[in-house]
Amino acid sequence: MRATLCFICLCLPLAGCGVDSLREHQESNIMSSLPYDGTPCDALKAKRATLMARYGLSQDAKPIMGDTPLGLGPIMPDMRSARQKGAEQARGEIDAMNRSMVRRKCIPAPPKA
């Protein structure tokens, strides 16, 4: 009985870690480009420029998926600052806007590496 209670006490903190995990937040920054297809190219370029200026990002910003040691991403809590979370969300939006604009031929496609 005592061993069971100790085991439960050790498992409870881990049960809540996945709710606000780093990996979950990083994956949510990867966005679809389809919602931007209805926005005119000039308005989309202006919105992209605003995000780039606000967070100091480049035109070819891509979402970041950080490596976590030992595969602990799903249980590692997200301890980034609000500014860093906003910048990484902006990276996802910029990438989605770029894909929409390339598909609609508003901007040239980036060179293949």
C-alpha positions in Angstrom: 0.0 0.0 0.0 2.8 2.4 0.9 4.6 1.7 -2.4 1.4 2.4 -4.3 1.0 5.7 -2.6 4.6 6.7 -3.3 4.2 5.7 -6.9 1.0 7.8 -7.3 2.7 10.8 -5.6 5.6 10.6 -8.1 3.3 10.2 -11.1 0.9 13.2 -10.3 3.4 15.9 -11.2 4.2 14.3 -14.5 0.5 14.0 -15.4 0.1 17.7 -15.6 3.3 18.5 -17.5 1.9 17.7 -21.0 -0.8 20.3 -20.6 1.5 23.3 -21.2 4.5 21.6 -22.8 7.2 23.2 -24.9 6.6 20.8 -27.8 2.9 21.5 -27.9 3.5 25.3 -28.1 6.2 24.9 -30.7 3.9 22.7 -32.9 1.1 25.2 -32.6 3.4 27.8 -34.3 3.3 25.8 -37.5 0.4 27.4 -39.4 -1.5 26.8 -42.6 -1.0 29.2 -45.4 -4.5 28.7 -46.8 -6.2 31.5 -44.6 -3.8 34.0 -46.2 -4.8 33.1 -49.8 -7.8 35.5 -49.7 -5.7 38.5 -48.6 -4.3 40.7 -51.4 -0.6 40.5 -51.9 0.1 44.1 -50.9 -1.8 43.8 -47.7 0.0 40.5 -46.9 3.4 42.0 -47.6 2.6 44.9 -45.3 1.4 42.6 -42.5 4.6 40.5 -42.9 6.7 43.6 -42.8 5.0 44.7 -39.5 5.7 41.4 -37.9 9.3 41.4 -39.1 9.9 44.9 -37.7 8.1 44.2 -34.4 10.2 41.1 -33.6 13.4 41.8 -35.6 12.9 38.8 -37.9 14.0 38.2 -41.5 11.8 37.6 -44.5 12.6 33.9 -44.5 11.8 33.2 -40.9 10.7 29.7 -40.1 9.1 28.2 -37.0 11.6 26.7 -34.5 11.4 23.2 -33.3 13.9 22.9 -30.5 15.6 19.6 -29.6 14.9 18.4 -26.1 17.2 15.9 -24.3 16.1 12.3 -24.1 12.8 12.9 -25.9 11.3 14.9 -22.9 9.6 17.5 -25.2 6.1 16.3 -24.4 6.5 16.7 -20.7 9.0 19.6 -20.5 7.1 22.7 -19.4 7.2 25.8 -21.6 9.3 28.3 -19.7 9.9 30.8 -22.5 9.2 34.5 -22.0 6.1 36.1 -23.5 8.3 38.0 -25.9 10.0 34.9 -27.1 6.6 33.1 -27.5 5.3 36.0 -29.5 8.4 36.0 -31.8 8.1 32.3 -32.4 4.4 32.6 -33.3 5.3 35.5 -35.6 7.9 33.2 -37.3 5.1 30.7 -38.0 2.9 33.5 -39.4 5.6 34.8 -41.6 6.4 31.4 -43.0 2.7 30.8 -43.8 2.4 34.2 -45.5 5.5 33.4 -47.6 4.1 30.1 -48.7 0.8 31.7 -49.7 2.6 34.5 -51.6 4.9 32.0 -53.4 1.9 29.9 -54.4 0.1 32.9 -55.8 3.3 34.2 -57.4 3.3 37.5 -55.4 7.0 36.8 -54.6 9.6 34.6 -56.2 10.1 31.1 -54.8 13.2 30.8 -52.6 16.1 29.0 -54.2 16.4 25.3 -53.5 19.3 24.4 -51.2 
